[in-house]
């Protein structure tokens, strides 16, 4: 793909009045002006991230040391034991101290550990936890059921995400919005529905202000995951709980059913505990950490696919597994890197999800010379990744939808919605 033409010297007209080429020019102007995160290593010369890379995936694979592919079940189980012990210790300490001033700190700490458990279960789903499929399934079910994730339903949809990463229509998670999902009540208020209508620019501009804001205003995007489990991503139908969902093949129905049963058993256990000891202790010990976990999951997964000024998305023949994987972004989380098992090393994870998490940093370091500018060096974090909240805010302000035209597209900004943001920030 040729580099975008230089933007015009005057402000562009509303996007609805632009043709396909002008749309690309307007988007190029947005990226050139830095409406996105600036990463270390960005050069002043023109680099077209949407062009076909000059290397093949085999060259990246060959650069990674052989031992990085080795899966060690004992080492993986040691991480499970560590995280489970921390979860138990935090819950025990909170139950004994029971001071309201300390509960927010407990919720943040325990929610972060729930997120760490999710990452280990995520590795089970990829098979990077161990070479034993039965062990992966058992541990994955235990970890994910505890945090109310239907293991097999999620595992299968996440596989779809990895197989189609960076594809506008086929990607399963956080794909760009030429489709949009909004909460809508019927006129009778009897039905609560998630709409998944194709969002052309004309449709987008016809949406009311509140509807537009739901997707792009914090904290709403950070609570998307439970809805995603029940309804899938915008523009897609089905559920992670229903064995007959279009997400799954007929031979996967039994696996999905098992995970769904486990999920409902966990819900029943929580309800039983609430009946025995009261809802408030269960809410404090489990409910608040669960919400923090959901926010971590949405925060991390969103930023691995958004927030940089030159992330292309593909359609048709322009898409390939390699090009799709190169649209992902690594992030540095400071002290949290070790806690959540280096999930921030996301590019190599998307290229080779079978690499265990404890080898991802080394594998990334080895692959960077091959990846060149297609690897976006993450901004270094302090002890806590507070800088990423600014990245998230900027992305929600400018990454609104992609064009319905073209096989290599970039996020575009609705100037009117951006103007509303700027008014709020004054």
PyMOL commands that set and color helices and strands:
alter all, ss='L'
color gray80, all
select helices_A, chain A and resi 15-17+20-32+57-63+66-69+73-97+100-126+133-146+151-163+201-206+209-216+220-223+225-231+250-277+279-303+316-318+321-325+336-339+346-351+357-374+387-398+415-425
alter helices_A, ss='H'
color red, helices_A
select strands_A, chain A and resi 179-185+192-198+313-314+408-409
alter strands_A, ss='S'
color yellow, strands_A
deselect
rebuild
show_as cartoon
